[in-house]
């Protein structure tokens, strides 16, 4: 579940990136967050993942009021969400397996559990055979899939994706979006930020549209 109530985000110097954002994404639903570059999509996702904190308003994710979470509670909160970045943010000196395993290593899982979970995540994104390769040796689309596997390896209940198809060709972009739909089908709450309007129009999910940090009319579920 994601709830935003009159959320604002301002930065030093007076720049306001988000103005009065107000919406609710129920548990187990999927939606797109769209708008042109600079509309505020990435900023909103950072607030939802508590990479940054809002200036005003209330944000609730997985039943947690984010304004009430202390810094030492953040690691526990983030275990319940998966975040996928456009630039992958992979460790190029680690194998695909090690990149996906990193959240589990940090969380203190056993070697047996790590192996099982990583293999399951890589299998889900079609990269099980690439486990021992390094990111530099695989394609950009495959690197994005590694990022997705890393985001889901903890079995999160909320998945946030920031322009996950921004640098991919149309066919691979459609495959990636279908992966998110698959995760949603098993009960994961999914919010995907994207300016790929053509692809979004083909998919029957609600659309939250931002323009210069303000919400515009949203498209309801088809």
C-alpha positions in Angstrom: 0.0 0.0 0.0 1.2 3.5 -0.8 -0.6 6.6 0.4 0.4 10.2 -0.2 -1.5 13.0 1.4 -0.7 16.6 0.4 3.0 15.8 0.0 5.4 18.6 -0.8 9.2 18.5 -1.3 11.3 21.7 -1.3 15.1 22.1 -1.4 17.4 24.8 -0.1 17.3 27.9 -2.2 13.5 27.8 -2.5 13.0 25.2 -5.3 9.9 23.2 -4.8 10.0 19.8 -6.7 6.6 18.5 -5.6 3.4 20.4 -4.8 0.5 18.9 -2.9 0.8 15.3 -4.2 -2.3 13.3 -3.1 -3.1 9.7 -4.2 -3.5 6.1 -2.9 -2.3 2.9 -4.5 -3.9 0.0 -2.6 -2.0 -3.2 -1.6 -1.5 -5.5 -4.5 -2.2 -2.9 -7.3 0.0 -1.6 -10.0 0.2 1.9 -11.5 2.4 4.1 -13.6 3.9 7.4 -12.6 4.5 9.5 -15.7 5.4 13.0 -16.9 8.2 14.6 -18.9 11.7 14.9 -17.6 11.8 17.2 -14.6 8.2 16.5 -13.7 9.1 15.2 -10.2 8.8 11.4 -10.8 12.2 10.5 -9.4 11.8 12.8 -6.5 8.5 11.2 -5.5 10.1 7.7 -5.7 13.0 8.9 -3.5 10.4 10.0 -0.9 8.6 6.7 -1.0 11.8 4.8 -0.5 13.0 7.2 2.2 16.1 8.1 0.2 14.9 11.6 0.9 12.2 13.0 3.3 9.3 15.1 2.4 9.0 18.7 3.5 5.3 18.5 4.3 2.4 16.1 4.1 2.0 12.4 5.0 3.4 9.3 3.2 2.4 5.8 4.3 4.1 2.8 2.7 3.4 -0.8 3.9 1.4 0.7 6.8 4.4 2.8 8.0 4.1 6.5 8.4 7.4 7.5 7.0 7.6 10.8 9.0 7.6 8.7 12.2 10.5 6.4 11.1 13.8 7.1 12.7 17.1 6.6 10.8 17.9 3.4 12.7 14.5 1.9 11.5 15.3 2.6 7.8 17.1 -0.7 7.0 14.1 -2.7 8.4 11.6 -0.6 6.4 13.6 -0.9 3.2 13.6 -4.7 3.4 9.9 -4.6 2.5 10.4 -2.6 -0.7 12.4 -3.1 -3.8 13.9 -0.2 -5.8 15.0 -0.4 -9.4 17.1 2.4 -10.9 17.4 3.5 -14.5 21.2 3.4 -14.3 21.2 -0.1 -12.8 23.8 0.8 -10.1 25.5 -2.6 -10.4 28.9 -3.4 -9.0 31.0 -4.0 -12.1 33.7 -6.0 -10.2 31.2 -8.5 -8.8 29.4 -11.3 -10.7 25.7 -11.1 -11.5 25.1 -13.6 -8.6 27.0 -11.4 -6.1 25.1 -8.3 -7.3 21.8 -9.9 -6.7 22.9 -11.5 -3.4 24.1 -8.2 -1.9 20.8 -7.2 -0.1 20.7 -10.7 1.4 24.3 -10.6 2.6 23.6 -7.2 4.3 20.5 -8.6 5.9 22.5 -11.6 7.3 20.9 -14.5 5.5 22.7 -17.9 5.5 24.7 -19.0 2.5 22.1 -21.7 1.7 19.2 -19.2 1.8 21.2 -16.7 -0.3 21.9 -19.3 -3.0 18.2 -20.4 -3.2 16.8 -16.9 -3.3 19.3 -15.6 -5.8 18.8 -18.5 -8.1 15.0 -18.1 -7.9 15.3 -14.3 -8.6 17.6 -14.8 -11.6 15.4 -17.6 -13.0 12.4 -15.3 -12.8 14.2 -12.7 -15.0 15.7 -15.2 -17.3 19.3 -14.8 -16.3 20.1 -18.0 -14.3 22.7 -19.1 -16.9 24.4 -15.7 -16.6 25.0 -15.9 -12.8 28.8 -16.1 -12.9 29.3 -13.5 -15.6 30.2 -9.9 -14.8 27.8 -7.0 -15.6 30.2 -5.6 -18.2 29.9 -8.8 -20.2 26.2 -8.7 -20.6 23.8 -6.4 -22.5 22.1 -3.3 -21.2 18.8 -5.1 -21.1 20.3 -7.9 -19.1 21.9 -5.5 -16.7 18.5 -4.0 -16.1 17.2 -7.5 -15.4 19.9 -8.0 -12.9 18.8 -4.8 -11.2 15.2 -6.2 -11.1 16.4 -9.5 -9.7 18.3 -7.6 -6.9 15.2 -5.6 -6.1 12.9 -8.7 -5.8 15.4 -11.1 -4.1 14.1 -10.0 -0.7 10.5 -10.8 -1.7 9.3 -7.2 -1.2 5.7 -6.3 -0.9 6.2 -3.0 -2.7 8.3 -2.5 -5.9 9.4 1.0 -7.1 11.0 1.4 -10.5 12.5 4.6 -11.8 12.5 4.7 -15.7 13.4 1.0 -15.9 13.1 1.0 -19.7 14.7 4.4 -20.4 17.7 3.1 -22.3 16.2 -0.1 -23.8 14.7 -0.9 -27.2 10.9 -1.3 -27.6 10.9 -5.1 -27.5 13.0 -5.4 -24.4 11.1 -2.5 -22.8 7.8 -4.5 -23.3 9.4 -7.6 -21.7 10.5 -5.6 -18.7 7.1 -4.1 -18.2 5.5 -7.5 -18.5 7.8 -8.7 -15.7 6.4 -6.0 -13.4 2.9 -7.1 -14.4 3.9 -10.7 -13.4 5.1 -9.5 -10.0 1.8 -7.6 -9.5 -0.1 -10.8 -10.3 1.4 -12.4 -7.3 0.3 -9.6 -5.0 3.3 -7.1 -5.1 2.3 -3.4 -5.1 4.1 -1.9 -8.1 4.7 1.7 -9.0 6.7 2.4 -12.2 7.9 5.8 -13.2 8.2 6.1 -16.9 8.0 8.7 -19.8 7.4 5.9 -22.3 3.9 7.0 -23.1 3.4 4.6 -26.0 4.1 1.6 -23.9 2.0 2.8 -20.9 -1.0 3.3 -23.2 -0.9 -0.4 -24.1 -1.2 -1.5 -20.5 -4.4 -1.5 -18.5 -3.1 0.1 -15.3 -3.9 3.5 -13.6 -1.6 6.4 -14.5 -0.6 9.2 -12.1 0.6 12.1 -14.3 2.9 14.8 -13.0 3.7 18.2 -14.6 6.2 20.5 -13.0 5.8 18.8 -9.7 2.0 18.9 -9.7 -0.5 16.1 -10.2 -2.6 16.3 -13.3 -5.7 14.2 -14.1 -5.0 10.6 -13.6 -6.1 7.6 -15.7 -8.1 5.1 -13.8 -7.6 1.3 -14.2 -8.9 0.0 -17.5 
